[in-house]
């Protein structure tokens, strides 16, 4: 019985240590779809709305055309212009890190993490395209209650938010179910101590 459990643990660890490699590219269809949706919706807003024009959809939700030269929630929007290339460069580096991370993820039992990373990548690329083409990010979704309004956002921002939420969810809840790196490290230490 002990041997069966030990073999199962070895098989599970070997199974999760096989990296995705080219299999990670299967998530690029989602990245592409989100980028197309993001750019299409922004094009429709630019084509049909003047800057600051609002259209009420529900008592708590408007479509609006806003230009954000800063980061999320208009952070650094009033800076002198350095932020355009800084955030473009930062998002490009983050995109490269995400692609590397996806490539090196274990092949199995990481779908939620892979999905989250793909959404963050798509959102980052969508907003980088805006910064390069327009010099600012186009935001058009506005949620508010009375006089309080959440900062306007777009499809790319939504993808980043959902993606980060999935990455955090994976880290907090699913990593333990998979055994995680820390559990595998501890298991390796336990095995070395019993071999002595």
HUJO-V794817 format. One record per backbone hydrogen bond with DSSP energy under -1.0 kcal/mol. CO is the residue of the C=O (numbers start at 1). NH is the residue of the N-H. Records with the same first field share a line. If there is no record, write none. Layout:
CO->NH ; NH
//
This chain:
1->5
2->6
3->7
4->8
5->9
6->10
7->11
8->12
9->13
10->14
11->15
12->16
13->17
18->107
20->23
21->24
22->25
23->26
24->27
25->28
27->31
28->32
29->33
30->34
31->35
32->36
33->37
34->38
35->39
36->40
37->41
38->42
39->43
40->44
41->45
42->46
43->47
44->48
45->49
50->53
53->65
55->63
58->61
60->144
61->57 ; 58
62->142
63->55
65->52
66->139
68->137
71->74
72->75
74->77
75->71
76->79
81->84
82->86
83->87
84->88
85->89
86->90
87->91
88->92
89->93
90->94
91->95
92->96
93->97
94->98
95->99
96->100
97->101
98->102
99->103
100->104
103->21
105->20
110->114
111->115
112->116
113->117
114->118
115->119
116->120
117->121
118->122
119->123
120->124
121->125
122->126
123->127
124->128
125->129
126->130
127->131
128->132
129->133
130->134 ; 135
137->68
139->66
140->64
141->153
142->62
143->150
145->148
148->145
153->140 ; 141
154->158
155->159
156->160
157->161
158->162
159->163
160->164
161->165
162->166
163->167
164->168
165->169
166->170
167->171
168->172
169->173
170->175
174->178
180->184
181->185
182->186
183->187
184->188
185->189
186->190
187->191
188->192
189->193
190->194
191->195
//
